[in-house]
Amino acid sequence: MITVSEPASRLVCSGCGSSPSAAEPYPFRCPRAGEGDVDHVLQRHLDTTRLRFPLGDATGNEPFVQYRTLLHSYHRARSGGLADAEFVALVERLDSSVAQVDGHGFVVTPFGRSEHLSKSLGFEDSGGVWVKDETGNVAGSHKGRHLMGVLLHLEVAERLGLASPEHRPGLAIASCGNAALAAAVLAAAGGRRLRVFVPVDADAAIVARLADLGADVTVCPRGPGTTGDPTYARLREEISLGALAFSCQGNENGLAIEGGETIGYEMVSDLLRSEVDLDHIVVQVGGGALASSCAQSFGEAVDLGVVARSPRLHTVQTSGAHPLERAYGGVQRLLAGVTSHEDIDRALREAASHRSDFMRPWESEPKSIATGILDDETYDWLAVVEGMLKSGGRPVVVTEERLAEANELGKDGGFRVDATGSSGLAGLIDLRVEGVVRPEERVAVLFTGTEREAK
Ligand SMILES: Cc1ncc(COP(=O)(O)O)c(C=O)c1O
C-alpha cells in the first residue's frame, strides 16, 4: 500500500502541460482551459515505478475497491492522510447508497467469448469475439463508472478538508440518455444537487426518471443556424457560474476517465486469468471518454508490466457524424506515412495546439439509431487518436443498416443490448469484411447500453 506523502499519480494537461495546484479541491479542468486554440484536457499519469497492477487482490467484486490503488482519488486520499481502510469504507458506503437508489451497486461485469457471435462472424476456434457486458451495470450502462470515479474525488476533497460538505457546489451534465441517468443515480446516492441539460427530443420516459431521481432538468432547443450541441453550450455556461461538471467529457472533467478505466482493468484481469491475448478491441465513440478509458487502461497495464502490448484499438462512429474519423485523418496527413511513437507524439502535440483544424463540431445535426454516439464533437479525441495510432488501429464509420444488423446479432447472442451498445460490433463486422480482423484473431467488443422498455 502507498504510504508516502506524494500522490502516486499526477494530473497534466495534454494540450499545454499545466497541472492544477495540489490545494485545488476539484482538479477537473486544466487551469488554462479556454486559452488559445489548444486542446486542454487533464490526463492522469500513474507513477508506474511505485505501483503494481492489482492482480489477485482478495478484495471482492467491487471494481472501485479492487482497482483503488490505480485511482488518483485514492492517491490523493492516502497522501492526505486517509488510511487504506478508510478509503475502502468510503467506496463501500457510496456503493450501498447507489444500491439503495438503483437496486444494485458496482460489481465486476461479465467478460467472455461469445460462441454465437464468433461463429456468426466466421471466426476459427482459436479466435473469436469477447464481449464485455455492461448492460446490467448501474443505471443500465457503463456511464456510471465514469461518474463514480468523480464522486469519489468529491468525497475525498471533503474528507481532506479541501471542501466543505456545508457548501457543496451543484453538479451539472449535458446528456439525453445513459450518462444523465447514471449521473442522476450517482448524484442522488451522494446526496448532491444535479442539473441536467437535455435536447428537445429527449426520451420522455428518461426525463421522467431523471425528475424522479431528483435532478433538475432543462430542455435546450437548437438555435437556428448554429452548430454545436446546445445542451453542451448550456453545460459550459453552468460551469462558468460555478457548477461542477458531473459529466463524461474529459475536457470538462479529466477525472471522469479514471472511473471508466475500471472496464479495461477488469478485462485485463480476466484475460490474464484465462491466459488470452487480445489482438483487437473495437469501441463505439460518442464524446470519446469510453475509448479514451480503454486506451489508457490497456496502456497502463503494459507500463505496469502485466500485458505485453495493447490490443489494436479501432473506433466506431455512424455515417451521421464522425468527427473523430475526420480528426484522425488530419493527424494522419501530418504524419505523412511515418509511424514511430516519437513522430506520433510530435504530430499530436501539433494537433493539440491547433485544435479547431482537427476537431470541430459536426456541421449538420446527426441522426442515427445509435443515439448515444451522436456527439457533435469527440471531446476526448486526442487520447483516442493517440490510442489508435500507437496500437495500429483505425476509425470505422458504419451505416445504419450495419448498426441494425449488429444489434440483431447481439440480441440473438443473448444480450439485452441497445443499438448504441452494440455499435462496436457493427464496426467489427466491417473490419471482418475488409479483412482487417482475421478469423484466428481475438477481438473484444463492449456492449455498453441496455435496451430499455419501449415507451
Ligand atoms: C451505451 C453507450 N455506449 C457508448 C457511448 C459512447 O461513450 P462516449 O461518449 O464516452 O464515447 C455512450 C454515450 O452516451 C452510450 O450511451
The ligand as an SDF file (V2000), in Angstrom:
LIG
                    3D

 16 16  0  0  0  0  0  0  0  0999 V2000
  -24.4710    2.9460  -24.3940 C   0  0  0  0  0  0  0  0  0  0  0  0
  -23.3680    3.8810  -24.7630 C   0  0  0  0  0  0  0  0  0  0  0  0
  -22.2610    3.3520  -25.3070 N   0  0  0  0  0  0  0  0  0  0  0  0
  -21.2370    4.1350  -25.6930 C   0  0  0  0  0  0  0  0  0  0  0  0
  -21.3110    5.5040  -25.5620 C   0  0  0  0  0  0  0  0  0  0  0  0
  -20.1560    6.3290  -26.0370 C   0  0  0  0  0  0  0  0  0  0  0  0
  -19.3500    6.7650  -24.9670 O   0  0  0  0  0  0  0  0  0  0  0  0
  -18.5080    8.0800  -25.1160 P   0  0  0  0  0  0  0  0  0  0  0  0
  -19.4530    9.2250  -25.1880 O   0  0  0  0  0  0  0  0  0  0  0  0
  -17.6760    8.1060  -23.8890 O   0  0  0  0  0  0  0  0  0  0  0  0
  -17.7010    7.9640  -26.3640 O   0  0  0  0  0  0  0  0  0  0  0  0
  -22.4430    6.0930  -24.9950 C   0  0  0  0  0  0  0  0  0  0  0  0
  -22.5240    7.5440  -24.8000 C   0  0  0  0  0  0  0  0  0  0  0  0
  -23.5350    8.0840  -24.4730 O   0  0  0  0  0  0  0  0  0  0  0  0
  -23.5020    5.2390  -24.5790 C   0  0  0  0  0  0  0  0  0  0  0  0
  -24.6210    5.7560  -24.0390 O   0  0  0  0  0  0  0  0  0  0  0  0
  1  2  1  0
  2  3  1  0
  2 15  2  0
  3  4  2  0
  4  5  1  0
  5  6  1  0
  5 12  2  0
  6  7  1  0
  7  8  1  0
  8  9  2  0
  8 10  1  0
  8 11  1  0
 12 13  1  0
 12 15  1  0
 13 14  2  0
 15 16  1  0
M  END
$$$$
